[in-house]
Amino acid sequence: MPSGIEVTKAALDDFKKIQTYMLLARKENATETYAELKKEYLTIKALLNVSGVILTDIDIIKE
């Protein structure tokens, strides 16, 4: 079973990837793709907030 730090690291890695994909979708004006990615972004952001991660410096999207 993964430890809390391993779960947090995985969530941070996913958060970084989702933000990259969101920026690409926004650039390409892929509104449906962006909307789906935003759902995942908000879920991961909530998980990280509950885990006590301060997202101020790493949240590029800031939504």
mmCIF file as gemmi writes it, N, C-alpha and C atoms, coordinates in Angstrom:
data_model
loop_
_atom_site.group_PDB
_atom_site.id
_atom_site.type_symbol
_atom_site.label_atom_id
_atom_site.label_alt_id
_atom_site.label_comp_id
_atom_site.label_asym_id
_atom_site.label_entity_id
_atom_site.label_seq_id
_atom_site.pdbx_PDB_ins_code
_atom_site.Cartn_x
_atom_site.Cartn_y
_atom_site.Cartn_z
_atom_site.occupancy
_atom_site.B_iso_or_equiv
_atom_site.pdbx_formal_charge
_atom_site.auth_seq_id
_atom_site.auth_asym_id
_atom_site.pdbx_PDB_model_num
ATOM 1 N N . MET Axp A 1 ? 0.858 -1.183 0 1 0 ? 1 A 1
ATOM 2 C CA . MET Axp A 1 ? 0 0 0 1 0 ? 1 A 1
ATOM 3 C C . MET Axp A 1 ? 0.9 1.241 0 1 0 ? 1 A 1
ATOM 4 N N . PRO Axp A 2 ? 0.599 2.214 -0.876 1 0 ? 2 A 1
ATOM 5 C CA . PRO Axp A 2 ? 1.448 3.41 -0.953 1 0 ? 2 A 1
ATOM 6 C C . PRO Axp A 2 ? 1.286 4.3 0.283 1 0 ? 2 A 1
ATOM 7 N N . SER Axp A 3 ? 2.364 4.964 0.624 1 0 ? 3 A 1
ATOM 8 C CA . SER Axp A 3 ? 2.335 5.882 1.764 1 0 ? 3 A 1
ATOM 9 C C . SER Axp A 3 ? 1.695 7.2 1.341 1 0 ? 3 A 1
ATOM 10 N N . GLY Axp A 4 ? 1.404 8.046 2.321 1 0 ? 4 A 1
ATOM 11 C CA . GLY Axp A 4 ? 0.804 9.347 2.042 1 0 ? 4 A 1
ATOM 12 C C . GLY Axp A 4 ? 1.657 10.193 1.128 1 0 ? 4 A 1
ATOM 13 N N . ILE Axp A 5 ? 2.956 10.152 1.31 1 0 ? 5 A 1
ATOM 14 C CA . ILE Axp A 5 ? 3.857 10.956 0.487 1 0 ? 5 A 1
ATOM 15 C C . ILE Axp A 5 ? 3.872 10.448 -0.954 1 0 ? 5 A 1
ATOM 16 N N . GLU Axp A 6 ? 3.757 9.139 -1.139 1 0 ? 6 A 1
ATOM 17 C CA . GLU Axp A 6 ? 3.725 8.575 -2.493 1 0 ? 6 A 1
ATOM 18 C C . GLU Axp A 6 ? 2.439 8.984 -3.226 1 0 ? 6 A 1
ATOM 19 N N . VAL Axp A 7 ? 1.34 8.984 -2.504 1 0 ? 7 A 1
ATOM 20 C CA . VAL Axp A 7 ? 0.062 9.406 -3.086 1 0 ? 7 A 1
ATOM 21 C C . VAL Axp A 7 ? 0.124 10.882 -3.454 1 0 ? 7 A 1
ATOM 22 N N . THR Axp A 8 ? 0.685 11.689 -2.569 1 0 ? 8 A 1
ATOM 23 C CA . THR Axp A 8 ? 0.812 13.122 -2.828 1 0 ? 8 A 1
ATOM 24 C C . THR Axp A 8 ? 1.717 13.38 -4.026 1 0 ? 8 A 1
ATOM 25 N N . LYS Axp A 9 ? 2.823 12.66 -4.124 1 0 ? 9 A 1
ATOM 26 C CA . LYS Axp A 9 ? 3.728 12.834 -5.26 1 0 ? 9 A 1
ATOM 27 C C . LYS Axp A 9 ? 3.036 12.472 -6.563 1 0 ? 9 A 1
ATOM 28 N N . ALA Axp A 10 ? 2.298 11.385 -6.567 1 0 ? 10 A 1
ATOM 29 C CA . ALA Axp A 10 ? 1.565 10.973 -7.767 1 0 ? 10 A 1
ATOM 30 C C . ALA Axp A 10 ? 0.536 12.038 -8.155 1 0 ? 10 A 1
ATOM 31 N N . ALA Axp A 11 ? -0.144 12.586 -7.168 1 0 ? 11 A 1
ATOM 32 C CA . ALA Axp A 11 ? -1.132 13.638 -7.436 1 0 ? 11 A 1
ATOM 33 C C . ALA Axp A 11 ? -0.452 14.893 -7.981 1 0 ? 11 A 1
ATOM 34 N N . LEU Axp A 12 ? 0.707 15.231 -7.442 1 0 ? 12 A 1
ATOM 35 C CA . LEU Axp A 12 ? 1.452 16.394 -7.951 1 0 ? 12 A 1
ATOM 36 C C . LEU Axp A 12 ? 1.899 16.173 -9.392 1 0 ? 12 A 1
ATOM 37 N N . ASP Axp A 13 ? 2.359 14.981 -9.691 1 0 ? 13 A 1
ATOM 38 C CA . ASP Axp A 13 ? 2.761 14.663 -11.067 1 0 ? 13 A 1
ATOM 39 C C . ASP Axp A 13 ? 1.564 14.778 -12.011 1 0 ? 13 A 1
ATOM 40 N N . ASP Axp A 14 ? 0.424 14.248 -11.583 1 0 ? 14 A 1
ATOM 41 C CA . ASP Axp A 14 ? -0.79 14.339 -12.397 1 0 ? 14 A 1
ATOM 42 C C . ASP Axp A 14 ? -1.229 15.796 -12.558 1 0 ? 14 A 1
ATOM 43 N N . PHE Axp A 15 ? -1.108 16.57 -11.504 1 0 ? 15 A 1
ATOM 44 C CA . PHE Axp A 15 ? -1.49 17.986 -11.53 1 0 ? 15 A 1
ATOM 45 C C . PHE Axp A 15 ? -0.662 18.743 -12.56 1 0 ? 15 A 1
ATOM 46 N N . LYS Axp A 16 ? 0.619 18.462 -12.579 1 0 ? 16 A 1
ATOM 47 C CA . LYS Axp A 16 ? 1.511 19.119 -13.541 1 0 ? 16 A 1
ATOM 48 C C . LYS Axp A 16 ? 1.119 18.741 -14.974 1 0 ? 16 A 1
ATOM 49 N N . LYS Axp A 17 ? 0.855 17.445 -15.206 1 0 ? 17 A 1
ATOM 50 C CA . LYS Axp A 17 ? 0.475 16.981 -16.546 1 0 ? 17 A 1
ATOM 51 C C . LYS Axp A 17 ? -0.846 17.592 -16.996 1 0 ? 17 A 1
ATOM 52 N N . ILE Axp A 18 ? -1.826 17.589 -16.108 1 0 ? 18 A 1
ATOM 53 C CA . ILE Axp A 18 ? -3.145 18.138 -16.446 1 0 ? 18 A 1
ATOM 54 C C . ILE Axp A 18 ? -3.024 19.606 -16.813 1 0 ? 18 A 1
ATOM 55 N N . GLN Axp A 19 ? -2.231 20.362 -16.068 1 0 ? 19 A 1
ATOM 56 C CA . GLN Axp A 19 ? -2.064 21.785 -16.374 1 0 ? 19 A 1
ATOM 57 C C . GLN Axp A 19 ? -1.425 21.978 -17.751 1 0 ? 19 A 1
ATOM 58 N N . THR Axp A 20 ? -0.459 21.153 -18.08 1 0 ? 20 A 1
ATOM 59 C CA . THR Axp A 20 ? 0.189 21.238 -19.392 1 0 ? 20 A 1
ATOM 60 C C . THR Axp A 20 ? -0.828 20.974 -20.493 1 0 ? 20 A 1
ATOM 61 N N . TYR Axp A 21 ? -1.641 19.931 -20.32 1 0 ? 21 A 1
ATOM 62 C CA . TYR Axp A 21 ? -2.659 19.602 -21.317 1 0 ? 21 A 1
ATOM 63 C C . TYR Axp A 21 ? -3.73 20.692 -21.402 1 0 ? 21 A 1
ATOM 64 N N . MET Axp A 22 ? -4.079 21.283 -20.269 1 0 ? 22 A 1
ATOM 65 C CA . MET Axp A 22 ? -5.069 22.361 -20.275 1 0 ? 22 A 1
ATOM 66 C C . MET Axp A 22 ? -4.556 23.565 -21.06 1 0 ? 22 A 1
ATOM 67 N N . LEU Axp A 23 ? -3.299 23.896 -20.865 1 0 ? 23 A 1
ATOM 68 C CA . LEU Axp A 23 ? -2.721 25.028 -21.597 1 0 ? 23 A 1
ATOM 69 C C . LEU Axp A 23 ? -2.709 24.753 -23.097 1 0 ? 23 A 1
ATOM 70 N N . LEU Axp A 24 ? -2.374 23.529 -23.481 1 0 ? 24 A 1
ATOM 71 C CA . LEU Axp A 24 ? -2.403 23.16 -24.902 1 0 ? 24 A 1
ATOM 72 C C . LEU Axp A 24 ? -3.827 23.209 -25.467 1 0 ? 24 A 1
ATOM 73 N N . ALA Axp A 25 ? -4.782 22.699 -24.706 1 0 ? 25 A 1
ATOM 74 C CA . ALA Axp A 25 ? -6.174 22.71 -25.163 1 0 ? 25 A 1
ATOM 75 C C . ALA Axp A 25 ? -6.671 24.144 -25.312 1 0 ? 25 A 1
ATOM 76 N N . ARG Axp A 26 ? -6.297 25.004 -24.385 1 0 ? 26 A 1
ATOM 77 C CA . ARG Axp A 26 ? -6.7 26.412 -24.471 1 0 ? 26 A 1
ATOM 78 C C . ARG Axp A 26 ? -6.083 27.058 -25.712 1 0 ? 26 A 1
ATOM 79 N N . LYS Axp A 27 ? -4.808 26.791 -25.946 1 0 ? 27 A 1
ATOM 80 C CA . LYS Axp A 27 ? -4.099 27.351 -27.102 1 0 ? 27 A 1
ATOM 81 C C . LYS Axp A 27 ? -4.743 26.898 -28.413 1 0 ? 27 A 1
ATOM 82 N N . GLU Axp A 28 ? -5.164 25.64 -28.47 1 0 ? 28 A 1
ATOM 83 C CA . GLU Axp A 28 ? -5.768 25.073 -29.67 1 0 ? 28 A 1
ATOM 84 C C . GLU Axp A 28 ? -7.273 25.344 -29.745 1 0 ? 28 A 1
ATOM 85 N N . ASN Axp A 29 ? -7.787 26.063 -28.745 1 0 ? 29 A 1
ATOM 86 C CA . ASN Axp A 29 ? -9.212 26.378 -28.67 1 0 ? 29 A 1
ATOM 87 C C . ASN Axp A 29 ? -10.075 25.11 -28.657 1 0 ? 29 A 1
ATOM 88 N N . ALA Axp A 30 ? -9.587 24.102 -27.976 1 0 ? 30 A 1
ATOM 89 C CA . ALA Axp A 30 ? -10.304 22.824 -27.836 1 0 ? 30 A 1
ATOM 90 C C . ALA Axp A 30 ? -11.167 22.894 -26.574 1 0 ? 30 A 1
ATOM 91 N N . THR Axp A 31 ? -12.306 23.558 -26.693 1 0 ? 31 A 1
ATOM 92 C CA . THR Axp A 31 ? -13.119 23.87 -25.514 1 0 ? 31 A 1
ATOM 93 C C . THR Axp A 31 ? -13.664 22.626 -24.807 1 0 ? 31 A 1
ATOM 94 N N . GLU Axp A 32 ? -14.076 21.613 -25.558 1 0 ? 32 A 1
ATOM 95 C CA . GLU Axp A 32 ? -14.601 20.4 -24.919 1 0 ? 32 A 1
ATOM 96 C C . GLU Axp A 32 ? -13.502 19.646 -24.185 1 0 ? 32 A 1
ATOM 97 N N . THR Axp A 33 ? -12.345 19.568 -24.802 1 0 ? 33 A 1
ATOM 98 C CA . THR Axp A 33 ? -11.2 18.916 -24.169 1 0 ? 33 A 1
ATOM 99 C C . THR Axp A 33 ? -10.804 19.676 -22.905 1 0 ? 33 A 1
ATOM 100 N N . TYR Axp A 34 ? -10.758 20.988 -23.007 1 0 ? 34 A 1
ATOM 101 C CA . TYR Axp A 34 ? -10.405 21.822 -21.855 1 0 ? 34 A 1
ATOM 102 C C . TYR Axp A 34 ? -11.39 21.593 -20.703 1 0 ? 34 A 1
ATOM 103 N N . ALA Axp A 35 ? -12.675 21.536 -21.021 1 0 ? 35 A 1
ATOM 104 C CA . ALA Axp A 35 ? -13.692 21.338 -19.984 1 0 ? 35 A 1
ATOM 105 C C . ALA Axp A 35 ? -13.512 20.005 -19.266 1 0 ? 35 A 1
ATOM 106 N N . GLU Axp A 36 ? -13.208 18.957 -20.006 1 0 ? 36 A 1
ATOM 107 C CA . GLU Axp A 36 ? -12.986 17.647 -19.387 1 0 ? 36 A 1
ATOM 108 C C . GLU Axp A 36 ? -11.722 17.648 -18.527 1 0 ? 36 A 1
ATOM 109 N N . LEU Axp A 37 ? -10.664 18.264 -19.049 1 0 ? 37 A 1
ATOM 110 C CA . LEU Axp A 37 ? -9.427 18.356 -18.276 1 0 ? 37 A 1
ATOM 111 C C . LEU Axp A 37 ? -9.634 19.171 -17.008 1 0 ? 37 A 1
ATOM 112 N N . LYS Axp A 38 ? -10.471 20.2 -17.089 1 0 ? 38 A 1
ATOM 113 C CA . LYS Axp A 38 ? -10.724 21.042 -15.914 1 0 ? 38 A 1
ATOM 114 C C . LYS Axp A 38 ? -11.378 20.249 -14.788 1 0 ? 38 A 1
ATOM 115 N N . LYS Axp A 39 ? -12.251 19.303 -15.137 1 0 ? 39 A 1
ATOM 116 C CA . LYS Axp A 39 ? -12.86 18.454 -14.107 1 0 ? 39 A 1
ATOM 117 C C . LYS Axp A 39 ? -11.784 17.678 -13.347 1 0 ? 39 A 1
ATOM 118 N N . GLU Axp A 40 ? -10.858 17.1 -14.095 1 0 ? 40 A 1
ATOM 119 C CA . GLU Axp A 40 ? -9.765 16.34 -13.476 1 0 ? 40 A 1
ATOM 120 C C . GLU Axp A 40 ? -8.857 17.274 -12.661 1 0 ? 40 A 1
ATOM 121 N N . TYR Axp A 41 ? -8.586 18.426 -13.221 1 0 ? 41 A 1
ATOM 122 C CA . TYR Axp A 41 ? -7.76 19.445 -12.547 1 0 ? 41 A 1
ATOM 123 C C . TYR Axp A 41 ? -8.358 19.803 -11.191 1 0 ? 41 A 1
ATOM 124 N N . LEU Axp A 42 ? -9.664 20.066 -11.158 1 0 ? 42 A 1
ATOM 125 C CA . LEU Axp A 42 ? -10.309 20.455 -9.905 1 0 ? 42 A 1
ATOM 126 C C . LEU Axp A 42 ? -10.298 19.327 -8.884 1 0 ? 42 A 1
ATOM 127 N N . THR Axp A 43 ? -10.458 18.095 -9.355 1 0 ? 43 A 1
ATOM 128 C CA . THR Axp A 43 ? -10.414 16.938 -8.453 1 0 ? 43 A 1
ATOM 129 C C . THR Axp A 43 ? -9.027 16.793 -7.822 1 0 ? 43 A 1
ATOM 130 N N . ILE Axp A 44 ? -8.006 16.862 -8.655 1 0 ? 44 A 1
ATOM 131 C CA . ILE Axp A 44 ? -6.633 16.717 -8.148 1 0 ? 44 A 1
ATOM 132 C C . ILE Axp A 44 ? -6.281 17.894 -7.239 1 0 ? 44 A 1
ATOM 133 N N . LYS Axp A 45 ? -6.719 19.087 -7.61 1 0 ? 45 A 1
ATOM 134 C CA . LYS Axp A 45 ? -6.459 20.277 -6.791 1 0 ? 45 A 1
ATOM 135 C C . LYS Axp A 45 ? -7.093 20.119 -5.408 1 0 ? 45 A 1
ATOM 136 N N . ALA Axp A 46 ? -8.322 19.6 -5.354 1 0 ? 46 A 1
ATOM 137 C CA . ALA Axp A 46 ? -8.993 19.378 -4.074 1 0 ? 46 A 1
ATOM 138 C C . ALA Axp A 46 ? -8.229 18.357 -3.235 1 0 ? 46 A 1
ATOM 139 N N . LEU Axp A 47 ? -7.793 17.271 -3.872 1 0 ? 47 A 1
ATOM 140 C CA . LEU Axp A 47 ? -7.025 16.241 -3.164 1 0 ? 47 A 1
ATOM 141 C C . LEU Axp A 47 ? -5.735 16.83 -2.578 1 0 ? 47 A 1
ATOM 142 N N . LEU Axp A 48 ? -5.039 17.622 -3.37 1 0 ? 48 A 1
ATOM 143 C CA . LEU Axp A 48 ? -3.798 18.227 -2.893 1 0 ? 48 A 1
ATOM 144 C C . LEU Axp A 48 ? -4.057 19.224 -1.765 1 0 ? 48 A 1
ATOM 145 N N . ASN Axp A 49 ? -5.141 19.974 -1.853 1 0 ? 49 A 1
ATOM 146 C CA . ASN Axp A 49 ? -5.485 20.913 -0.782 1 0 ? 49 A 1
ATOM 147 C C . ASN Axp A 49 ? -5.763 20.17 0.52 1 0 ? 49 A 1
ATOM 148 N N . VAL Axp A 50 ? -6.506 19.073 0.433 1 0 ? 50 A 1
ATOM 149 C CA . VAL Axp A 50 ? -6.801 18.265 1.622 1 0 ? 50 A 1
ATOM 150 C C . VAL Axp A 50 ? -5.518 17.676 2.198 1 0 ? 50 A 1
ATOM 151 N N . SER Axp A 51 ? -4.559 17.378 1.321 1 0 ? 51 A 1
ATOM 152 C CA . SER Axp A 51 ? -3.276 16.817 1.758 1 0 ? 51 A 1
ATOM 153 C C . SER Axp A 51 ? -2.352 17.873 2.35 1 0 ? 51 A 1
ATOM 154 N N . GLY Axp A 52 ? -2.771 19.135 2.287 1 0 ? 52 A 1
ATOM 155 C CA . GLY Axp A 52 ? -1.977 20.212 2.872 1 0 ? 52 A 1
ATOM 156 C C . GLY Axp A 52 ? -0.948 20.82 1.934 1 0 ? 52 A 1
ATOM 157 N N . VAL Axp A 53 ? -1.024 20.511 0.642 1 0 ? 53 A 1
ATOM 158 C CA . VAL Axp A 53 ? -0.08 21.059 -0.327 1 0 ? 53 A 1
ATOM 159 C C . VAL Axp A 53 ? -0.508 22.484 -0.663 1 0 ? 53 A 1
ATOM 160 N N . ILE Axp A 54 ? 0.422 23.416 -0.572 1 0 ? 54 A 1
ATOM 161 C CA . ILE Axp A 54 ? 0.161 24.805 -0.936 1 0 ? 54 A 1
ATOM 162 C C . ILE Axp A 54 ? 0.449 24.953 -2.428 1 0 ? 54 A 1
ATOM 163 N N . LEU Axp A 55 ? -0.582 25.276 -3.18 1 0 ? 55 A 1
ATOM 164 C CA . LEU Axp A 55 ? -0.495 25.286 -4.637 1 0 ? 55 A 1
ATOM 165 C C . LEU Axp A 55 ? -0.162 26.657 -5.229 1 0 ? 55 A 1
ATOM 166 N N . THR Axp A 56 ? 0.011 27.645 -4.407 1 0 ? 56 A 1
ATOM 167 C CA . THR Axp A 56 ? 0.204 29.018 -4.883 1 0 ? 56 A 1
ATOM 168 C C . THR Axp A 56 ? 1.258 29.129 -5.968 1 0 ? 56 A 1
ATOM 169 N N . ASP Axp A 57 ? 2.404 28.522 -5.785 1 0 ? 57 A 1
ATOM 170 C CA . ASP Axp A 57 ? 3.503 28.665 -6.741 1 0 ? 57 A 1
ATOM 171 C C . ASP Axp A 57 ? 3.448 27.684 -7.904 1 0 ? 57 A 1
ATOM 172 N N . ILE Axp A 58 ? 2.719 26.593 -7.774 1 0 ? 58 A 1
ATOM 173 C CA . ILE Axp A 58 ? 2.739 25.581 -8.829 1 0 ? 58 A 1
ATOM 174 C C . ILE Axp A 58 ? 1.467 25.544 -9.662 1 0 ? 58 A 1
ATOM 175 N N . ASP Axp A 59 ? 0.455 26.295 -9.254 1 0 ? 59 A 1
ATOM 176 C CA . ASP Axp A 59 ? -0.817 26.313 -9.986 1 0 ? 59 A 1
ATOM 177 C C . ASP Axp A 59 ? -0.747 27.361 -11.09 1 0 ? 59 A 1
ATOM 178 N N . ILE Axp A 60 ? -0.463 26.901 -12.305 1 0 ? 60 A 1
ATOM 179 C CA . ILE Axp A 60 ? -0.334 27.8 -13.454 1 0 ? 60 A 1
ATOM 180 C C . ILE Axp A 60 ? -1.695 28.283 -13.928 1 0 ? 60 A 1
ATOM 181 N N . ILE Axp A 61 ? -2.681 27.433 -13.885 1 0 ? 61 A 1
ATOM 182 C CA . ILE Axp A 61 ? -4.009 27.73 -14.405 1 0 ? 61 A 1
ATOM 183 C C . ILE Axp A 61 ? -4.753 28.714 -13.486 1 0 ? 61 A 1
ATOM 184 N N . LYS Axp A 62 ? -4.682 28.509 -12.209 1 0 ? 62 A 1
ATOM 185 C CA . LYS Axp A 62 ? -5.302 29.354 -11.175 1 0 ? 62 A 1
ATOM 186 C C . LYS Axp A 62 ? -6.81 29.517 -11.358 1 0 ? 62 A 1
ATOM 187 N N . GLU Axp A 63 ? -7.499 28.417 -11.582 1 0 ? 63 A 1
ATOM 188 C CA . GLU Axp A 63 ? -8.969 28.451 -11.674 1 0 ? 63 A 1
ATOM 189 C C . GLU Axp A 63 ? -9.57 27.782 -10.465 1 0 ? 63 A 1
